[in-house]
Amino acid sequence: LATAATAAAEHSVGVLLFCVDRYFDDKGLAEGGEKEEDKPNVGLLWRGSARHCRLSKEDNAEDEMVVTMRVFTIGLDDIIDMSAVRLFINDFHRTVARANVAKSAIEVKRRFPKGVPILESVKDLGVKGDHFTKLFGQSQALKKRLASHDLCKHTDAELRETIVRNFGKKVDLLEWVKVIRNEARTCQEMVMRDELKKMKRVLRHQGHVDANGLIQMKGVIGLFARFVAALVAGRSTPRGFGGGRG
């Protein structure tokens, strides 16, 4: 694990994960041609992102040449458990160093077929406090509710991942819609502001604006009188002349 801190004092953690570049999942590329040429060089990339990479399948169904270990940056709130087994990572930039870490991780999984032992929050990590106990109980209750959901019982992991990814895209689109609406509202306010400037320029030309730029009451009354006169004239026009209702 590699820890880092941003300028805003928000801590993040770099983790090494087995992943596959989404480039090799793209069916639009030529079969065998470009993909086969790029396979030997994929190990040179050491940093990964959810946009360009996905986690490799645990059933060893992936091509060994496209499965690499890359560093992903996550927040401290994304850490759920910590294993009791520690692996020494000297360098994660070089391909050979990350390959050695991958071999060690595979060996750990082989030695613990029932699952890698997890550190307990209170007993091993020494986390104490009533607030933590309350939050931990809420977390366990939420896990049970999620495990009992029909989506977890009757669908496989790949389908759940697709559903969650599509939901994430929907959330991103909704956020983008909010941005567009705010921009449209801003543009509308700019148009209204320009219209007000034009109206104020006319009032200033007619002498209805004082030296401080404030519209005098006679100017407001004059505009209102003109509006009422135009409305009355429109309603009093006989039917068939100018579209009035008579």
C-alpha positions in Angstrom: 0.0 0.0 0.0 1.2 3.5 -0.8 -0.3 6.4 1.1 -0.6 9.9 -0.3 -2.1 13.2 1.0 -3.5 16.0 -1.2 -3.1 19.7 -0.6 -6.6 19.7 0.9 -5.5 17.3 3.6 -7.7 14.6 2.2 -6.0 11.2 2.5 -6.0 8.5 -0.2 -4.6 5.1 -0.6 -3.0 3.4 -3.6 -3.8 -0.3 -3.9 -2.4 -3.0 -6.3 -5.2 -4.9 -8.0 -5.4 -7.6 -10.7 -7.0 -6.0 -13.7 -7.6 -6.2 -17.4 -7.3 -3.2 -19.7 -10.7 -2.6 -21.3 -8.8 -2.2 -24.6 -8.7 -5.9 -24.9 -12.5 -6.2 -24.4 -13.2 -3.9 -27.3 -14.7 -6.0 -30.1 -14.3 -3.3 -32.6 -10.6 -4.0 -32.9 -9.1 -6.4 -35.5 -9.2 -9.9 -34.2 -5.7 -11.1 -33.2 -3.8 -8.2 -35.0 -3.5 -5.1 -32.9 -4.4 -7.0 -29.7 -1.7 -9.6 -30.0 1.0 -7.0 -30.7 0.0 -4.9 -27.6 -0.2 -7.8 -25.2 3.6 -8.0 -24.4 3.7 -4.2 -23.6 0.6 -4.0 -21.4 2.7 -4.7 -18.3 4.6 -1.4 -18.8 1.5 0.5 -17.6 1.6 0.7 -13.8 -1.4 3.1 -13.0 -5.0 2.0 -13.5 -8.4 3.7 -13.5 -12.0 2.4 -13.5 -12.5 4.0 -16.8 -9.8 2.1 -18.6 -9.5 -1.0 -16.5 -11.7 -3.7 -15.0 -11.0 -6.2 -12.3 -9.9 -9.6 -13.6 -12.2 -12.7 -13.2 -11.3 -15.0 -10.3 -12.1 -18.2 -12.1 -8.8 -18.0 -14.2 -10.8 -17.5 -17.4 -8.7 -14.5 -18.4 -5.7 -14.6 -20.7 -2.6 -14.5 -18.5 -0.9 -12.0 -20.8 -3.6 -9.4 -20.4 -3.9 -9.7 -16.6 -1.7 -7.2 -14.9 -1.3 -5.5 -11.5 -1.9 -1.8 -11.5 -2.1 0.9 -8.8 -5.6 2.3 -8.2 -6.2 5.3 -6.0 -9.1 5.0 -3.5 -10.3 6.9 -0.5 -10.0 5.8 3.1 -13.8 5.5 3.2 -13.6 2.8 0.5 -11.6 0.4 2.7 -13.9 -2.3 4.1 -11.5 -4.8 5.7 -7.8 -5.2 6.2 -6.1 -8.6 5.9 -3.8 -9.9 8.6 -1.3 -11.0 6.0 1.2 -8.3 4.9 3.2 -8.2 1.7 6.3 -6.0 1.4 6.1 -3.8 -1.7 9.5 -2.2 -2.5 8.6 -0.8 -5.9 5.4 -0.8 -7.9 6.6 1.1 -11.0 8.7 -1.7 -12.5 6.9 -4.6 -14.2 9.1 -7.2 -12.5 8.3 -5.8 -9.0 4.6 -5.9 -9.6 4.9 -9.4 -11.1 6.6 -10.6 -7.9 3.8 -9.0 -5.8 1.3 -10.8 -8.0 3.0 -14.2 -7.3 3.0 -13.5 -3.6 -0.7 -12.6 -3.6 -1.5 -15.8 -5.5 0.5 -17.8 -3.0 -1.4 -16.2 -0.1 -4.7 -17.2 -1.7 -3.4 -20.7 -2.2 -2.4 -21.0 1.5 -5.8 -19.8 2.7 -8.4 -21.4 0.4 -11.2 -20.5 2.8 -10.3 -16.8 2.7 -7.5 -14.6 3.9 -7.8 -13.8 7.7 -9.2 -10.4 8.4 -8.1 -8.1 11.2 -10.9 -7.3 13.7 -11.6 -3.6 14.3 -11.7 -3.8 18.1 -9.4 -6.7 19.0 -6.6 -6.2 16.4 -6.8 -2.6 15.4 -7.8 -1.2 18.8 -10.7 0.9 17.5 -12.8 2.0 20.5 -15.8 4.2 21.2 -19.6 4.0 21.4 -19.9 5.9 18.2 -17.9 3.2 16.3 -20.0 0.4 17.9 -23.2 2.1 16.7 -21.9 2.6 13.2 -20.5 -0.9 13.0 -23.9 -2.4 14.0 -25.6 -0.3 11.3 -23.0 -1.5 8.8 -23.6 -5.2 9.6 -27.4 -4.8 9.4 -27.0 -3.1 6.0 -24.8 -6.0 4.8 -27.5 -8.5 5.8 -30.2 -6.5 4.0 -28.1 -6.3 0.8 -27.3 -10.0 0.9 -31.0 -10.9 1.3 -32.0 -8.8 -1.7 -33.3 -10.6 -4.8 -30.6 -9.0 -6.9 -27.9 -10.8 -4.9 -29.7 -14.1 -4.7 -30.9 -14.6 -8.3 -28.3 -12.8 -10.4 -24.6 -13.6 -11.0 -21.8 -11.2 -10.2 -21.2 -10.1 -13.8 -24.8 -9.1 -14.3 -24.8 -7.2 -11.0 -21.7 -5.4 -12.1 -23.3 -4.4 -15.3 -26.4 -3.1 -13.5 -24.4 -1.1 -11.1 -22.3 0.4 -13.9 -25.4 1.4 -15.9 -26.8 2.9 -12.7 -23.6 4.9 -12.3 -23.9 6.2 -15.9 -27.5 7.2 -15.2 -26.4 9.2 -12.2 -23.7 10.9 -14.2 -26.2 11.8 -16.9 -28.6 13.3 -14.3 -25.8 15.4 -12.9 -25.0 16.5 -16.5 -28.6 17.5 -17.0 -28.5 19.7 -13.8 -25.4 21.4 -15.2 -27.1 22.0 -18.6 -30.2 23.4 -16.8 -28.1 25.8 -14.7 -26.3 27.0 -17.9 -29.6 27.5 -19.6 -31.0 29.4 -16.7 -27.9 31.6 -16.7 -28.2 32.3 -20.4 -31.9 33.2 -19.9 -30.9 35.6 -17.1 -28.4 37.2 -19.4 -31.0 37.7 -22.1 -33.4 39.3 -19.6 -30.6 41.5 -18.3 -29.9 42.7 -21.8 -33.7 43.4 -22.3 -33.7 45.5 -19.1 -30.7 47.4 -20.2 -32.5 48.3 -23.5 -35.7 49.3 -21.6 -33.7 51.4 -19.2 -31.8 53.1 -22.1 -35.2 54.1 -23.6 -36.4 55.5 -20.2 -33.2 57.4 -19.8 -33.6 58.9 -23.3 -37.1 60.0 -22.3 -35.9 61.6 -19.1 -37.5 59.1 -16.7 -34.2 58.1 -15.0 -32.4 60.3 -12.5 -28.7 60.9 -12.1 -28.3 57.9 -9.8 -29.7 55.5 -12.5 -33.0 55.0 -10.7 -36.2 54.8 -12.6 -38.6 57.6 -11.6 -42.2 56.8 -10.6 -43.6 58.7 -13.7 -41.6 56.4 -15.9 -43.0 53.3 -14.2 -46.6 54.7 -14.4 -46.0 55.6 -18.0 -45.0 52.1 -19.0 -47.9 50.6 -17.1 -50.3 53.1 -18.8 -49.0 52.2 -22.2 -49.4 48.5 -21.4 -53.0 49.0 -20.2 -53.8 51.1 -23.2 -52.4 48.5 -25.6 -54.4 45.8 -23.8 -57.6 47.8 -23.9 -57.1 48.6 -27.6 -56.6 44.9 -28.4 -59.7 43.9 -26.6 -61.9 46.7 -28.1 -60.9 46.0 -31.7 -63.9 44.6 -33.7 -63.7 40.9 -34.6 -61.9 40.4 -37.9 -59.6 43.4 -37.5 -56.2 42.6 -36.2 -57.4 39.4 -34.5 -59.3 41.1 -31.7 -62.1 39.3 -29.9 -64.4 42.4 -29.9 
